Amino acid sequence: MYMYDYVGMALCHQKIVPGNTATGLAASCLEYLEFTLLCDGVDAGSTAPVAGGWIVGQTSGGRAIIISATLTAGAYGNVNARVTLRLRSVSGTFASTENVGYGANLDHFTVRTGATQVPVTEDYLYKGLLAKAILVSVYANTALCIWDSSTPDQTSLIGQPMVANSSIMIQDANSIRAFKCIDYTAASASNVQVTFYF
């Protein structure tokens, strides 16, 4: 019988599509941090964001999970709506005035002019804790992964080849910080999903 080792609360997730660039983990996933993002309504299809839903920046490719949404003016579905999103699992940087999609990217808001995500300063549960374990899962195509402070290399095939539908749990803090991945071969479109435990 396999015994499950408790590794903590799964609080962050990062999707990595590394392509031909060795890509590491987002700092705001390695260390648990929450952010706010000020947005405005952009189209009549905008409905209330749902806690637990993902948002994606249509220009920057920034991604995050919605913790909460506070309507500060107007109404959803109205261009005059103003909403403050509280976020976690932030990877990338949302750009001022870019459209932000959620759900199936059908409902959009616009990042307020001059705004980007801002760290929450007040105290909250898990604030500043470092991930004590990560679950790395690969699907679609093979990725070269490495967690020894070096860099994976497609030409020399350096790194652990993780085939589609494979996974590994990493629990060493230094190895977690050192994790990087890249497509096994140029443009093979690997997709790496990482869950962070605190």
Secondary structure, DSSP 8 states (H G I E B T S, - for coil): ---------EEEEEEE--TTS-EE--HHHHBT--EEEEEEE-STT-----TT-EEEETTT--EEEEEEEEEEES-TTSTT-EEEEEEEEEES---TT-EEEETTTTEEEEE-TT---EE--S--TTTT-B-SEEEEEEESS-EEEE-SSS--BTTTTBSEEE-TTEEEEE--HHHHHH-EEEESSTT---EEEEEEE-
